Amino acid sequence: MRGMRLATFLVAALCAGDAAAQNDRPRPSFDCAGVASRVHMTICNSQDLSELDRDLARYVLAFKTVLADDAARVLDAGQAAWERARDTQCNRVIGEIDPDGPVYRCLMAMYRARLVQLAQQNDRQRGARGRAISGYYRFVERGVAGEMWVISWPEATVTVLIDTLTLPDVPTCAFRMETAGDGNYIEGFSQSAHECRVSVNFEGRTANVASSNCAAICVLNGRIDGVYRR
C-alpha cells in the first residue's frame, strides 16, 4: 500500500511539473483553444512564435500610449492590415506546420520585420531624444552568416534577436536579449542562458557585437560575435 501511495505521489508530482512547465511557456496574444488556421496553429505550437506574437501585441499597446489619438487609430488600422497580410501570405505557404517548417519560417520573418518596422517608427517619433538603433543587421565572414534584429521599445528597453548559421544553411546560434538602455551601447545576457553575456556597440549603421560564455546557445562552435551592418 505504501508503495502504491508513493507511486501515486510521484505521478501527481510529474503531472504537476508538466503543468507548471506548460504554464511557464510564453503564450500568444490570442486564445489557442479551437484555432483552425495553419497560421494560428503554428504560432500556438511554437514557443518562439508565441513570444513574438505576445511581443507584437504589447508593442502596439505601448506605442499607442505615446501617440496622439489620430496616430493611434492609424496604428490600429495598420496592425489589422498586417494581420490580414500575415494570414494570407503564411496560410498559402506550401509545407508542414512543424517547427522550423515553411509556415514557421514565413511567420518568423514577418513578425521580426513588423517589430523592427514599429521600432523604427518609434525612433522617429522620439526624434533627437530617442535612439536610432532599431533595424535589421547582417554580417557574413569566414563561412558564418549572422542576422540581428534590434527593437527599441517606447519605455526605453531594447530587445535584441540574433541568429547565426554556418554557410550554406546550418543553424548554429539563437540568441535573445532584453535589456535596459538609452544610448549607443547596450549589454545584457541571453534570455535562455544567463551566463551568456553580450554587448552591442552602435556606430551609425554598424553594430559591433561581443560575447562571452555563450556556448549554451550555440552548436558546432558557432558564435554571434562580429560587425553587423544594416
C-alpha positions in Angstrom: 0.0 0.0 0.0 2.8 2.3 0.9 4.4 1.6 -2.5 1.1 2.4 -4.3 0.8 5.7 -2.4 4.4 6.6 -3.3 3.8 5.8 -7.0 0.6 7.9 -6.9 2.5 10.8 -5.4 5.3 10.6 -8.0 2.8 10.5 -10.9 1.0 13.5 -9.4 4.3 15.4 -9.0 5.3 14.7 -12.5 1.9 15.9 -13.8 2.1 19.0 -11.7 5.6 19.6 -13.1 4.4 19.2 -16.7 1.5 21.6 -16.0 3.9 24.1 -14.4 6.2 23.9 -17.5 3.2 24.5 -19.7 2.1 27.5 -17.7 5.7 28.9 -17.9 5.7 28.7 -21.7 5.1 32.0 -23.5 1.5 32.3 -24.7 0.4 34.3 -27.7 -1.9 37.3 -27.5 -4.9 35.2 -28.6 -6.6 32.1 -27.2 -5.2 28.9 -28.7 -8.3 26.8 -27.9 -10.1 25.7 -31.0 -7.8 27.5 -33.5 -8.2 26.1 -37.0 -5.9 28.1 -39.4 -2.4 26.9 -40.2 -1.1 30.3 -39.1 -2.6 30.2 -35.6 -1.8 26.5 -35.1 1.8 27.1 -36.0 2.0 30.1 -33.6 0.4 28.2 -30.7 2.8 25.2 -31.2 5.9 27.3 -31.2 7.4 29.0 -28.1 9.4 31.4 -30.2 6.4 32.5 -32.3 4.1 32.7 -29.2 6.6 35.0 -27.6 6.9 37.2 -30.8 3.1 37.4 -31.1 2.9 38.5 -27.5 5.7 41.0 -28.0 4.0 42.5 -31.0 0.7 42.9 -29.2 2.5 44.5 -26.3 4.5 46.8 -28.6 1.3 48.1 -30.3 -0.2 48.9 -26.9 2.9 50.6 -25.6 3.4 52.6 -28.8 -0.2 53.9 -28.7 0.4 55.5 -25.3 2.9 58.0 -26.8 0.8 58.8 -29.9 -2.0 61.3 -30.5 -5.5 59.8 -31.0 -5.4 60.1 -34.8 -2.0 58.5 -35.0 -3.1 55.7 -32.6 -6.1 54.9 -34.9 -3.8 54.8 -37.9 -1.6 52.4 -36.0 -4.6 50.1 -35.2 -5.6 50.1 -38.8 -2.1 49.3 -39.9 -1.8 46.5 -37.5 -5.1 45.0 -38.7 -3.9 45.2 -42.3 -0.6 43.5 -41.3 -2.5 40.6 -39.6 -4.6 40.1 -42.7 -1.4 40.1 -44.8 0.2 37.6 -42.3 -2.7 35.2 -42.6 -2.9 35.5 -46.4 0.8 35.0 -47.0 1.7 32.3 -44.5 -1.5 30.3 -44.9 -0.8 29.8 -48.5 2.8 28.6 -48.0 3.1 25.0 -49.1 4.5 22.7 -46.5 4.0 21.3 -43.0 3.4 23.3 -39.9 6.1 21.6 -37.9 8.7 23.6 -36.0 11.2 25.2 -38.4 9.0 24.3 -41.4 8.0 26.7 -44.1 5.0 28.2 -42.3 7.1 28.8 -39.2 9.8 30.5 -41.3 7.2 32.7 -43.0 5.8 33.8 -39.7 9.1 34.3 -38.1 10.2 36.6 -40.9 7.0 38.6 -40.8 6.9 39.1 -37.0 10.5 40.2 -36.8 10.1 42.6 -39.7 7.0 44.1 -38.2 8.6 44.6 -34.8 11.5 46.4 -36.4 9.2 48.5 -38.5 7.3 49.7 -35.4 10.5 50.3 -33.5 11.9 52.4 -36.3 8.6 54.4 -36.3 9.1 54.8 -32.5 12.6 56.0 -33.0 11.4 58.7 -35.4 8.6 59.6 -33.1 11.1 60.3 -30.3 13.2 62.4 -32.7 16.6 63.6 -31.4 15.7 62.4 -27.9 15.5 58.8 -29.0 17.8 56.1 -30.2 18.1 55.4 -33.9 19.5 51.9 -33.4 16.4 49.8 -34.4 16.8 47.8 -37.5 17.8 44.7 -39.3 21.6 44.0 -39.3 23.6 41.3 -41.1 27.2 40.0 -41.4 28.9 37.4 -43.5 32.5 36.3 -42.8 34.7 33.2 -42.7 31.9 30.8 -43.6 29.5 32.2 -41.0 26.4 34.4 -41.6 24.6 36.3 -38.9 21.3 38.2 -38.7 20.3 40.6 -35.9 17.1 42.4 -35.2 17.2 45.4 -32.8 13.9 46.6 -31.4 13.9 49.6 -29.2 10.7 50.0 -27.1 8.8 53.2 -26.1 9.7 52.5 -22.4 13.5 52.7 -23.1 14.3 49.0 -23.2 15.8 47.1 -26.1 15.2 43.6 -27.5 18.0 42.0 -29.5 17.5 38.9 -31.6 20.4 37.2 -33.3 20.5 34.1 -35.5 23.7 32.7 -37.0 24.5 29.8 -39.3 27.4 28.1 -40.8 27.2 28.5 -44.6 25.4 27.4 -46.6 22.5 26.7 -44.2 23.3 25.0 -40.9 21.9 26.9 -37.9 24.4 27.5 -35.1 23.2 30.1 -32.6 19.9 31.5 -31.5 20.1 34.4 -29.1 17.5 36.7 -27.4 18.3 39.5 -25.0 16.0 42.1 -23.3 17.9 44.9 -21.6 17.6 48.4 -20.4 19.4 51.1 -22.4 19.1 54.5 -23.9 22.2 55.0 -25.9 24.6 53.6 -28.4 25.9 50.9 -26.1 23.9 48.2 -24.6 24.7 45.0 -22.7 22.9 42.1 -21.1 22.5 38.3 -21.1 20.7 35.6 -23.0 17.2 35.0 -22.0 17.7 31.3 -22.1 21.3 31.1 -20.7 22.2 33.9 -18.2 25.9 33.1 -18.2 25.9 34.2 -21.9 26.8 37.9 -21.7 26.6 40.1 -24.8 27.4 43.8 -25.5 26.5 45.7 -28.6 28.2 49.0 -29.6 26.4 51.0 -32.2 28.2 53.4 -34.6 25.9 54.8 -37.2 24.7 51.9 -39.3 27.2 49.5 -37.8 26.9 47.3 -34.7 29.8 45.6 -33.0 28.7 42.5 -31.1 30.9 40.9 -28.5 30.0 37.9 -26.3 31.4 35.6 -23.6 30.3 32.2 -22.2 27.7 31.7 -25.0 28.4 28.0 -25.8 24.9 27.1 -24.3 23.1 28.9 -27.1 25.3 27.7 -29.9 26.2 24.4 -31.6 29.1 23.4 -33.9 31.3 26.0 -32.3 29.0 28.7 -33.5 29.4 32.3 -32.5 27.5 35.6 -32.5 30.5 38.0 -32.3 31.0 40.2 -35.3 30.4 43.5 -37.1 26.8 43.7 -38.2 25.6 46.3 -40.7 22.2 47.5 -41.8 
